[in-house]
Amino acid sequence: MKNKTKAKILTGVMAVATLAPLPLMLLACDNGTTKPEEAKAQSTDITGLFDNDASATVQGTFTDSEWNGVAEKIKAALNARFESVGTGVKGVFRNIFTQEGGIIIIVEKTSEYECYKTTGDGKTVYINFDILNNATVMAEAIGGILVQLNNKTAEIVKMAPPVPKYNRAMQLRGDAGVPVTTFT
């Protein structure tokens, strides 16, 4: 074979070898048709609260994957708090959550408040999305929410650091970080 013929064959082989992965690359590349999930208004009614006597509506603006499990976490926190209180407080829970018009719990991502806020209408609660996975904070929030709904007062609650445990003797000695109270 002549050099020119060898060169043409070699060029053709190289061209085929270069183009062969192209269909695989086209299949593997995102061609811009995949859209990211968009946040949308979500709403779920939770029933079976407090021995199946009450319900609430949970709302928020989230993607489907973010919304997955939100209502269940709130339901679990409400029922757990209900089970941890005495008979009188259970009655308050039932009265609040069975009122006409129902309770609306709005979950949102916000930096306006860290924990929850109430509006003072006795029916609307806002919960920060960030606390949903913290059972301790959720339990405290549910307790505070109950008080605010019962009193129909508006409140914005920030998470407080845990209160240090101390006894009365430490307080009187002044070594508990608490000011000593003197009586005259």
Steps between C-alpha positions, in 0.01 A plus 500: 500500500606843430553756770204711382263203524630411846455859613137508373417171676666616821311831486170315448567264793589793726184685398283197583682448831450866589127503413413160652451632859285791377162318521585388855597854597174635359302249706690582818475879472212702638350675203325758716162326509534388864341766719586538866215446745305816561349602831123516496218547749450178696222409742430187701227431753623302798239297677516258790636756743447444871322164501338571160306797637668785312663609176699788352607624159871527425599737219821627345678583177752225427613259233341157513818344641529765774130462588529123532452413869434853631141436609593165655775662711259763628232239574752286690618802704144606584396149606820446702448826688133410558599166651753665731253734675231454764128464451421873538752605237375226268159668520658831398670329203167355389313831542755690295531248219127427466385862477296613202717592205783277624865570562728593213870425540714677242851366460753734343869552446575832660756698694228722654466258791688189604227285650136603454264793504130540564272772365266552794190372318514173693505298177817573303850381585823541303778246554854539370591210271842479667361360828304208352783250547580601859260310729600697811440838342178379337369379838579837659347683206177297517469585870551871431265493203228344714531779757491771234200350319316456829569862599447624143811712522754571231858405566823444313721245673869459452672187619662557836809320619431227753464619856785373717393266776574621851359457842376758748816474714719587201277798425524628856880461497514691172697235311224401257541802278179639646499826694468451874180637643531660839212572726502795739 
